[in-house]
Structure formats: structure tokens, C-alpha cells
Amino acid sequence: MPLLAGDGHTPRSSVDVGAGGAYRIALGGIDDIARVPDGGIATGGPVPVAWARYGLDDDFDVALGAAGSIVRAEARYAPRTTELGEVRVGAGLAAQVGVPDTGGLRLGAEIPLLLTFGAGLYEAWGGLRLGIEHLTIHDPQTTSLVLGAGAVVGLAVGYRHLHAMIELTTTYETWLGDVEASGFVLTPAFALRLRF
């Protein structure tokens, strides 16, 4: 699931809504999971992305989003630094639940740590993402724990309330349990965001 964090904070009593898409590209050992004859697990592909975010105060916002069959709830705290204007250093906590294509359940949590910048016409963000997910799949019958750590960078360009956004996340994943593998995953994403 992409972050598409923008300038790091939705202003007090404002709403951000966005929609776009993402593509998960599994490499190495993670891609090999999908290639197992008569038992591969989908580890990549395109998904639509949508979210809504509400600013609770000057430093704190909450969001609800979806990417494919995954639903994600998120809270972010990103205080503005007094010395550097629109630069923010923040952290979030996200919980997500989803249903794999072949049935089952995905439960996960993530902590993004971000440095963001907003200057009206453009916004930029970058940082680290740490996550954990418990994955149960019905066909083939599989239970795995997925650990991930990676980096994210993004850029948004627009005018006033509308911005076009692009982002790239690179994650190193380790799968433990019935399926054991490690490797990199790239997730490019794009979206349009409307703030009102």
C-alpha cells in the first residue's frame, strides 16, 4: 500500500481525498513464491488506490484508505519545525486488513517515519517504512509472517487544491512460516489529490 504522504499533514478541519494506482513488483526470492508450480502465491501486480484524510489539529491527522482488497486506517503526527517553515518530521501508525485473491486473511501494521516539505505548488517526502503482516491463504493453504523494512520517496506538483503525486517505495521483505523467502519489492504509485 503506497503512502502518498504529500506535505505530511492535512490542515486542521480540512479533508484530502485521492485516487490513483500502484504496482507491486516482486524481485528475487519474493518473485519466486509466485512461480511455484501448482501452488504459487500472487506477490505482485496492479491495484487501484483511494483514500480520505482529515486534519484533527495543526499536527495530527487521520486517514482511511484502500488499495485493491486491503483497507488501511492510519494516524499521523507531524509537527511543523519552527526554524524551517513547511518542513515536518513525523511518524504514523497504520493498521490494515485485507483478503487475498484466493481467500484467506491479511492483518498488518506499519510505522512510517517521514521528512516532508510543502511549498504550495510542490510537495516532497521521504523516509522509512517498517511493517509486519500475518497472512493466511486458503488456496494453497498457507500461513506466513511477513516482515518488511524499506524506504519511500515522493513528489507532488499542483496548484491550490489539486495535486498530482508520484511515489516509489523499495522494501526488503522476509517471509517466515509455511512459505520462506526474502527479497526486494518495488512499489511505484501515482494519484491525484484534492484538498478542501
ROTI-573211 format. One record per residue: residue number from 0; z negated, y, x of N, C-alpha, C in turn. Coordinates in Angstrom, 2 decimals. Layout:
{r NUM,{Z,Y,X},{Z,Y,X},{Z,Y,X}}
...
END
This chain:
{r 0,{0.00,-1.18,0.84},{0.00,0.00,0.00},{0.00,1.24,0.89}}
{r 1,{0.99,2.12,0.72},{1.01,3.33,1.54},{-0.10,4.30,1.14}}
{r 2,{-0.50,5.18,2.07},{-1.50,6.20,1.77},{-0.87,7.44,1.14}}
{r 3,{0.24,7.91,1.72},{0.90,9.14,1.28},{-0.15,10.22,1.07}}
{r 4,{-0.91,10.50,2.14},{-2.12,11.32,2.07},{-1.86,12.81,1.95}}
{r 5,{-0.69,13.28,2.35},{-0.41,14.71,2.28},{-1.36,15.52,3.14}}
{r 6,{-1.79,16.67,2.62},{-2.66,17.56,3.40},{-4.12,17.11,3.41}}
{r 7,{-4.39,15.92,2.86},{-5.72,15.33,2.99},{-6.67,15.61,1.86}}
{r 8,{-6.27,16.50,0.90},{-7.20,16.82,-0.16},{-6.46,17.45,-1.33}}
{r 9,{-6.80,17.00,-2.53},{-6.31,17.65,-3.75},{-7.30,18.74,-4.11}}
{r 10,{-6.84,19.99,-4.29},{-7.77,21.09,-4.56},{-8.63,20.87,-5.81}}
{r 11,{-9.76,21.55,-5.86},{-10.69,21.44,-6.98},{-9.98,21.61,-8.33}}
{r 12,{-10.20,20.69,-9.24},{-9.66,20.70,-10.61},{-8.15,20.62,-10.68}}
{r 13,{-7.50,20.27,-9.58},{-6.04,20.08,-9.57},{-5.73,18.60,-9.66}}
{r 14,{-4.50,18.30,-10.05},{-4.04,16.92,-10.17},{-2.77,16.75,-9.36}}
{r 15,{-2.71,15.71,-8.55},{-1.48,15.30,-7.86},{-0.97,14.04,-8.55}}
{r 16,{0.31,14.01,-8.84},{0.95,12.78,-9.30},{2.16,12.54,-8.41}}
{r 17,{2.39,11.29,-8.08},{3.50,10.98,-7.19},{4.12,9.64,-7.53}}
{r 18,{5.37,9.50,-7.13},{6.08,8.23,-7.33},{7.11,8.08,-6.23}}
{r 19,{7.35,6.84,-5.84},{8.34,6.56,-4.79},{8.44,5.07,-4.56}}
{r 20,{8.58,4.70,-3.29},{8.71,3.30,-2.97},{8.24,3.02,-1.55}}
{r 21,{8.03,1.75,-1.26},{7.62,1.30,0.07},{8.29,-0.03,0.35}}
{r 22,{8.41,-0.35,1.63},{9.00,-1.62,2.03},{8.13,-2.22,3.12}}
{r 23,{7.59,-3.40,2.87},{6.74,-4.09,3.85},{7.62,-5.01,4.69}}
{r 24,{7.60,-4.80,6.01},{8.40,-5.57,6.95},{7.46,-6.37,7.84}}
{r 25,{7.40,-7.68,7.63},{6.53,-8.54,8.42},{7.27,-9.01,9.67}}
{r 26,{6.57,-9.01,10.80},{7.16,-9.41,12.07},{6.35,-10.56,12.68}}
{r 27,{6.96,-11.27,13.59},{6.26,-12.30,14.36},{5.64,-13.37,13.50}}
{r 28,{4.37,-13.67,13.77},{3.67,-14.73,13.08},{3.51,-14.49,11.59}}
{r 29,{3.42,-13.24,11.17},{3.30,-12.94,9.74},{4.61,-13.27,9.03}}
{r 30,{5.73,-12.95,9.63},{7.03,-13.28,9.04},{7.20,-14.80,8.96}}
{r 31,{6.65,-15.54,9.93},{6.77,-17.00,9.92},{6.13,-17.63,8.70}}
{r 32,{5.08,-16.98,8.13},{4.43,-17.50,6.93},{5.44,-17.64,5.79}}
{r 33,{6.34,-16.67,5.68},{7.32,-16.67,4.60},{8.41,-17.72,4.81}}
{r 34,{8.56,-18.22,6.01},{9.65,-19.13,6.36},{9.26,-20.61,6.37}}
{r 35,{8.02,-20.91,6.01},{7.59,-22.30,5.98},{8.34,-23.03,4.87}}
{r 36,{9.07,-24.12,5.19},{9.83,-24.84,4.16},{8.90,-25.36,3.06}}
{r 37,{9.33,-25.21,1.81},{8.59,-25.72,0.65},{7.15,-25.22,0.59}}
{r 38,{6.90,-24.02,0.95},{5.52,-23.54,0.90},{5.35,-22.17,1.49}}
{r 39,{6.45,-21.43,1.64},{6.36,-20.10,2.19},{5.66,-19.15,1.24}}
{r 40,{5.03,-18.12,1.81},{4.34,-17.09,1.05},{5.08,-15.78,1.28}}
{r 41,{5.37,-15.06,0.22},{6.05,-13.77,0.35},{5.15,-12.81,1.14}}
{r 42,{5.64,-12.33,2.27},{4.85,-11.43,3.11},{5.50,-10.06,3.28}}
{r 43,{6.60,-9.81,2.58},{7.27,-8.54,2.71},{8.20,-8.27,1.55}}
{r 44,{8.79,-7.08,1.58},{9.75,-6.72,0.56},{9.47,-5.34,-0.02}}
{r 45,{10.35,-4.88,-0.93},{10.21,-3.55,-1.52},{9.28,-3.55,-2.72}}
{r 46,{8.57,-2.43,-2.92},{7.74,-2.24,-4.11},{7.82,-0.78,-4.56}}
{r 47,{7.74,-0.53,-5.87},{7.59,0.84,-6.35},{6.14,1.29,-6.12}}
{r 48,{5.95,2.60,-5.95},{4.63,3.17,-5.69},{4.42,4.35,-6.63}}
{r 49,{3.22,4.45,-7.20},{2.86,5.60,-8.05},{1.36,5.85,-7.93}}
{r 50,{0.95,7.10,-8.09},{-0.47,7.41,-8.03},{-0.76,8.74,-8.74}}
{r 51,{-2.05,8.91,-9.07},{-2.57,10.18,-9.58},{-3.88,10.44,-8.86}}
{r 52,{-4.08,11.70,-8.45},{-5.28,12.05,-7.68},{-5.87,13.34,-8.27}}
{r 53,{-7.20,13.40,-8.35},{-7.88,14.55,-8.95},{-8.89,15.12,-7.95}}
{r 54,{-8.87,16.45,-7.79},{-9.82,17.11,-6.89},{-11.13,17.42,-7.58}}
{r 55,{-12.21,16.78,-7.13},{-13.53,16.99,-7.74},{-14.19,18.27,-7.24}}
{r 56,{-14.01,18.59,-5.96},{-14.53,19.84,-5.41},{-13.69,20.21,-4.18}}
{r 57,{-14.17,21.10,-3.35},{-13.39,21.59,-2.21},{-13.16,20.55,-1.13}}
{r 58,{-13.96,19.48,-1.12},{-13.86,18.49,-0.04},{-13.70,17.05,-0.52}}
{r 59,{-13.75,16.79,-1.82},{-13.83,15.43,-2.32},{-12.82,15.22,-3.45}}
{r 60,{-12.03,14.14,-3.37},{-11.12,13.80,-4.47},{-11.10,12.30,-4.71}}
{r 61,{-10.56,11.91,-5.86},{-10.47,10.50,-6.24},{-9.05,10.22,-6.70}}
{r 62,{-8.64,8.95,-6.59},{-7.27,8.59,-6.95},{-7.21,7.20,-7.56}}
{r 63,{-6.17,6.99,-8.36},{-5.83,5.69,-8.89},{-4.33,5.51,-8.66}}
{r 64,{-3.96,4.39,-8.03},{-2.55,4.19,-7.70},{-2.14,2.74,-7.86}}
{r 65,{-0.84,2.52,-7.75},{-0.30,1.17,-7.83},{0.90,1.05,-6.90}}
{r 66,{1.03,-0.14,-6.31},{2.19,-0.49,-5.50},{2.56,-1.91,-5.88}}
{r 67,{3.67,-2.07,-6.58},{4.02,-3.39,-7.08},{2.95,-3.89,-8.02}}
{r 68,{2.39,-5.06,-7.72},{1.35,-5.65,-8.59},{-0.06,-5.34,-8.11}}
{r 69,{-0.23,-4.39,-7.18},{-1.55,-4.03,-6.67},{-2.00,-2.71,-7.29}}
{r 70,{-3.23,-2.68,-7.77},{-3.84,-1.45,-8.29},{-4.94,-1.06,-7.32}}
{r 71,{-5.02,0.24,-7.01},{-5.94,0.72,-5.97},{-6.72,1.93,-6.48}}
{r 72,{-8.04,1.92,-6.30},{-8.90,3.06,-6.58},{-9.40,3.59,-5.24}}
{r 73,{-9.42,4.91,-5.10},{-9.75,5.50,-3.80},{-10.57,6.76,-3.96}}
{r 74,{-11.50,6.98,-3.04},{-12.25,8.23,-2.94},{-12.10,8.75,-1.52}}
{r 75,{-11.86,10.07,-1.39},{-11.69,10.67,-0.05},{-12.65,11.84,0.11}}
{r 76,{-13.18,11.97,1.31},{-13.97,13.13,1.70},{-13.30,13.74,2.91}}
{r 77,{-12.83,14.98,2.79},{-12.09,15.62,3.88},{-12.45,17.11,3.93}}
{r 78,{-13.54,17.46,4.60},{-13.90,18.87,4.70},{-12.92,19.64,5.58}}
{r 79,{-12.65,20.86,5.19},{-11.79,21.74,5.98},{-12.56,22.21,7.20}}
{r 80,{-11.92,22.18,8.36},{-12.58,22.71,9.56},{-12.51,24.23,9.52}}
{r 81,{-13.60,24.89,9.78},{-13.64,26.35,9.68},{-12.82,27.03,10.77}}
{r 82,{-12.71,26.42,11.93},{-12.01,27.05,13.04},{-10.48,26.94,12.92}}
{r 83,{-10.00,25.87,12.29},{-8.56,25.61,12.32},{-7.89,25.72,10.96}}
{r 84,{-8.51,26.42,10.01},{-7.86,26.68,8.72},{-7.61,25.44,7.91}}
{r 85,{-6.35,25.05,7.82},{-5.97,23.96,6.93},{-5.98,22.58,7.59}}
{r 86,{-6.64,22.45,8.72},{-6.81,21.14,9.35},{-8.04,20.48,8.75}}
{r 87,{-7.90,19.22,8.38},{-9.03,18.47,7.82},{-9.19,17.15,8.59}}
{r 88,{-10.43,16.76,8.79},{-10.75,15.45,9.33},{-11.51,14.73,8.23}}
{r 89,{-10.99,13.60,7.78},{-11.61,12.96,6.64},{-11.58,11.45,6.70}}
{r 90,{-12.28,10.86,5.75},{-12.33,9.41,5.61},{-12.29,9.07,4.14}}
{r 91,{-11.87,7.87,3.87},{-11.82,7.41,2.49},{-12.36,6.00,2.38}}
{r 92,{-12.50,5.58,1.15},{-12.87,4.20,0.85},{-12.03,3.79,-0.35}}
{r 93,{-11.31,2.68,-0.20},{-10.43,2.21,-1.26},{-10.71,0.75,-1.57}}
{r 94,{-10.62,0.43,-2.86},{-10.72,-0.96,-3.31},{-9.45,-1.28,-4.08}}
{r 95,{-8.93,-2.48,-3.91},{-7.69,-2.83,-4.59},{-7.74,-4.26,-5.10}}
{r 96,{-6.97,-4.47,-6.18},{-6.86,-5.79,-6.78},{-5.41,-5.99,-7.17}}
{r 97,{-4.93,-7.23,-7.03},{-3.54,-7.50,-7.36},{-3.32,-8.96,-7.68}}
{r 98,{-2.10,-9.25,-8.12},{-1.69,-10.61,-8.47},{-0.46,-10.96,-7.65}}
{r 99,{-0.53,-11.98,-6.79},{0.65,-12.40,-6.03},{1.77,-12.86,-6.97}}
{r 100,{3.01,-12.84,-6.47},{4.17,-13.21,-7.27},{4.06,-14.61,-7.86}}
{r 101,{3.45,-15.54,-7.14},{3.37,-16.93,-7.61},{2.03,-17.24,-8.26}}
{r 102,{1.27,-16.22,-8.65},{-0.01,-16.41,-9.31},{-1.15,-16.44,-8.32}}
{r 103,{-2.33,-16.04,-8.78},{-3.49,-16.00,-7.92},{-4.18,-14.66,-8.03}}
{r 104,{-4.88,-14.25,-6.97},{-5.64,-13.02,-6.98},{-5.75,-12.45,-5.58}}
{r 105,{-5.62,-11.12,-5.49},{-5.83,-10.40,-4.24},{-6.95,-9.40,-4.46}}
{r 106,{-7.98,-9.44,-3.61},{-9.08,-8.48,-3.64},{-9.24,-7.90,-2.25}}
{r 107,{-9.26,-6.57,-2.14},{-9.34,-5.99,-0.82},{-10.05,-4.65,-0.79}}
{r 108,{-10.34,-4.21,0.41},{-10.96,-2.90,0.64},{-10.39,-2.33,1.93}}
{r 109,{-10.37,-0.99,2.00},{-9.82,-0.32,3.17},{-10.57,0.97,3.45}}
{r 110,{-10.66,1.31,4.73},{-11.22,2.59,5.16},{-10.14,3.30,5.98}}
{r 111,{-9.53,4.37,5.42},{-8.63,5.19,6.22},{-9.39,6.35,6.87}}
{r 112,{-9.11,6.63,8.14},{-9.68,7.75,8.88},{-8.52,8.65,9.28}}
{r 113,{-8.51,9.90,8.78},{-7.32,10.73,8.90},{-7.58,12.12,9.47}}
{r 114,{-6.58,12.62,10.17},{-6.48,14.02,10.58},{-5.28,14.57,9.83}}
{r 115,{-5.48,15.64,9.05},{-4.39,16.17,8.21},{-4.21,17.66,8.43}}
{r 116,{-3.03,18.14,8.07},{-2.71,19.56,8.19},{-1.83,19.97,7.02}}
{r 117,{-2.14,21.10,6.40},{-1.32,21.62,5.31},{-1.02,23.08,5.51}}
{r 118,{0.25,23.46,5.36},{0.64,24.86,5.54},{1.59,25.31,4.44}}
{r 119,{1.41,24.82,3.23},{2.25,25.24,2.13},{3.59,24.54,2.08}}
{r 120,{4.51,24.95,2.97},{5.85,24.37,2.98},{5.85,22.96,3.55}}
{r 121,{4.94,22.67,4.46},{4.91,21.33,5.04},{3.47,20.85,5.24}}
{r 122,{3.33,19.55,5.26},{2.05,18.89,5.48},{2.28,17.73,6.43}}
{r 123,{1.27,17.40,7.21},{1.37,16.28,8.15},{0.04,15.55,8.18}}
{r 124,{0.09,14.25,8.43},{-1.13,13.45,8.52},{-0.93,12.29,9.47}}
{r 125,{-2.04,11.85,10.04},{-2.02,10.69,10.91},{-3.43,10.16,11.05}}
{r 126,{-3.54,8.88,11.42},{-4.87,8.32,11.59},{-4.86,6.81,11.66}}
{r 127,{-6.03,6.25,11.39},{-6.26,4.81,11.48},{-6.53,4.23,10.10}}
{r 128,{-6.18,2.95,9.94},{-6.47,2.23,8.71},{-7.11,0.89,9.06}}
{r 129,{-8.26,0.61,8.46},{-8.96,-0.65,8.68},{-9.13,-1.33,7.32}}
{r 130,{-8.71,-2.60,7.21},{-8.77,-3.24,5.92},{-9.12,-4.71,5.98}}
{r 131,{-9.54,-5.22,4.82},{-9.85,-6.64,4.65},{-9.39,-7.05,3.25}}
{r 132,{-8.86,-8.26,3.14},{-8.39,-8.73,1.84},{-8.63,-10.23,1.71}}
{r 133,{-9.07,-10.64,0.54},{-9.20,-12.06,0.21},{-8.04,-12.42,-0.70}}
{r 134,{-7.28,-13.41,-0.31},{-6.04,-13.76,-1.00},{-6.09,-15.21,-1.47}}
{r 135,{-5.93,-15.41,-2.77},{-5.84,-16.75,-3.34},{-4.50,-16.87,-4.04}}
{r 136,{-3.71,-17.86,-3.65},{-2.37,-18.05,-4.22},{-2.32,-19.41,-4.89}}
{r 137,{-1.70,-19.46,-6.08},{-1.61,-20.73,-6.83},{-0.49,-21.63,-6.34}}
{r 138,{0.66,-21.04,-5.95},{1.81,-21.86,-5.55},{2.44,-21.29,-4.30}}
{r 139,{2.22,-21.84,-3.13},{1.40,-23.02,-2.85},{-0.09,-22.68,-2.89}}
{r 140,{-0.93,-23.67,-3.21},{-2.38,-23.46,-3.30},{-2.92,-23.06,-1.93}}
{r 141,{-3.34,-21.79,-1.81},{-3.73,-21.23,-0.52},{-4.86,-20.23,-0.70}}
{r 142,{-5.81,-20.24,0.20},{-6.85,-19.21,0.25},{-6.91,-18.70,1.68}}
{r 143,{-6.83,-17.37,1.82},{-6.85,-16.77,3.16},{-7.64,-15.48,3.15}}
{r 144,{-8.19,-15.16,4.31},{-8.82,-13.87,4.55},{-7.88,-13.11,5.49}}
{r 145,{-7.49,-11.91,5.08},{-6.54,-11.12,5.87},{-7.26,-9.89,6.41}}
{r 146,{-7.30,-9.75,7.74},{-7.89,-8.60,8.41},{-6.77,-7.74,8.97}}
{r 147,{-6.88,-6.42,8.81},{-5.83,-5.55,9.30},{-6.38,-4.29,9.95}}
{r 148,{-5.73,-3.85,11.02},{-6.06,-2.59,11.69},{-4.75,-1.97,12.13}}
{r 149,{-4.61,-0.67,11.87},{-3.34,-0.05,12.23},{-3.40,1.46,12.23}}
{r 150,{-2.22,2.05,12.36},{-2.07,3.50,12.42},{-1.06,3.95,11.39}}
{r 151,{-1.22,5.20,10.93},{-0.32,5.77,9.94},{0.04,7.19,10.36}}
{r 152,{1.30,7.58,10.15},{1.76,8.95,10.34},{2.65,9.32,9.16}}
{r 153,{2.61,10.59,8.77},{3.43,11.01,7.65},{3.72,12.50,7.67}}
{r 154,{4.73,12.89,6.89},{5.17,14.27,6.81},{5.63,14.56,5.39}}
{r 155,{5.27,15.73,4.88},{5.73,16.17,3.57},{6.33,17.56,3.71}}
{r 156,{7.43,17.79,2.99},{8.09,19.09,3.01},{8.39,19.47,1.56}}
{r 157,{8.13,20.72,1.20},{8.40,21.15,-0.16},{8.07,22.61,-0.36}}
{r 158,{8.11,23.02,-1.62},{7.83,24.41,-1.97},{6.90,24.43,-3.17}}
{r 159,{5.83,25.17,-3.04},{4.83,25.34,-4.09},{4.26,24.01,-4.57}}
{r 160,{4.68,23.53,-5.73},{4.04,22.37,-6.35},{4.74,21.04,-6.07}}
{r 161,{5.95,21.06,-5.52},{6.71,19.83,-5.35},{6.97,19.57,-3.86}}
{r 162,{6.63,18.35,-3.40},{6.84,17.97,-2.01},{7.50,16.59,-1.93}}
{r 163,{8.41,16.44,-0.98},{8.97,15.13,-0.64},{8.18,14.60,0.55}}
{r 164,{7.81,13.32,0.50},{6.92,12.74,1.50},{7.55,11.50,2.13}}
{r 165,{7.34,11.34,3.44},{7.70,10.10,4.13},{6.51,9.67,4.98}}
{r 166,{6.41,8.36,5.19},{5.25,7.83,5.92},{5.62,6.50,6.58}}
{r 167,{4.96,6.22,7.69},{5.11,4.92,8.34},{3.72,4.40,8.74}}
{r 168,{3.40,3.20,8.30},{2.17,2.52,8.70},{2.55,1.32,9.56}}
{r 169,{1.87,1.16,10.68},{2.01,-0.01,11.54},{0.66,-0.70,11.59}}
{r 170,{0.63,-1.97,11.18},{-0.63,-2.71,11.09},{-0.54,-4.02,11.85}}
{r 171,{-1.61,-4.37,12.54},{-1.71,-5.70,13.12},{-2.60,-6.52,12.20}}
{r 172,{-2.05,-7.60,11.63},{-2.77,-8.43,10.67},{-3.13,-9.78,11.29}}
{r 173,{-4.31,-10.27,10.91},{-4.74,-11.61,11.25},{-5.11,-12.33,9.97}}
{r 174,{-4.44,-13.46,9.71},{-4.72,-14.30,8.54},{-5.57,-15.47,8.98}}
{r 175,{-6.67,-15.72,8.25},{-7.59,-16.81,8.54},{-7.77,-17.68,7.29}}
{r 176,{-7.98,-18.96,7.46},{-8.19,-19.84,6.31},{-7.11,-20.90,6.25}}
{r 177,{-6.60,-21.17,5.03},{-5.55,-22.18,4.86},{-4.29,-21.81,5.62}}
{r 178,{-4.01,-20.52,5.69},{-2.88,-20.02,6.48},{-3.45,-19.24,7.65}}
{r 179,{-3.02,-19.56,8.86},{-3.49,-18.84,10.03},{-2.30,-18.29,10.79}}
{r 180,{-2.30,-16.97,10.96},{-1.19,-16.30,11.66},{-1.64,-14.91,12.04}}
{r 181,{-0.95,-14.32,13.00},{-1.20,-12.94,13.41},{0.13,-12.29,13.72}}
{r 182,{0.20,-10.99,13.52},{1.42,-10.26,13.84},{1.41,-8.86,13.26}}
{r 183,{2.47,-8.14,13.54},{2.59,-6.76,13.09},{3.33,-6.68,11.76}}
{r 184,{2.95,-5.65,11.00},{3.62,-5.33,9.74},{3.94,-3.85,9.75}}
{r 185,{5.19,-3.49,9.46},{5.61,-2.10,9.33},{5.78,-1.80,7.85}}
{r 186,{5.29,-0.63,7.42},{5.44,-0.24,6.02},{5.94,1.20,5.94}}
{r 187,{7.27,1.40,5.91},{7.79,2.74,5.64},{7.68,3.03,4.14}}
{r 188,{7.44,4.29,3.80},{7.30,4.68,2.39},{7.85,6.08,2.19}}
{r 189,{8.22,6.37,0.94},{8.68,7.71,0.57},{8.19,7.99,-0.85}}
{r 190,{8.07,9.28,-1.19},{7.64,9.63,-2.54},{7.91,11.11,-2.79}}
{r 191,{7.92,11.47,-4.06},{7.87,12.86,-4.49},{6.51,13.10,-5.11}}
{r 192,{5.85,14.21,-4.74},{4.53,14.54,-5.27},{4.58,15.87,-5.99}}
{r 193,{4.00,15.88,-7.18},{3.89,17.11,-7.99},{2.42,17.45,-8.10}}
{r 194,{2.06,18.69,-7.77},{0.66,19.15,-7.86},{0.57,20.21,-8.95}}
{r 195,{-0.36,20.00,-9.86},{-0.55,21.02,-10.91},{-2.02,21.15,-11.27}}
END
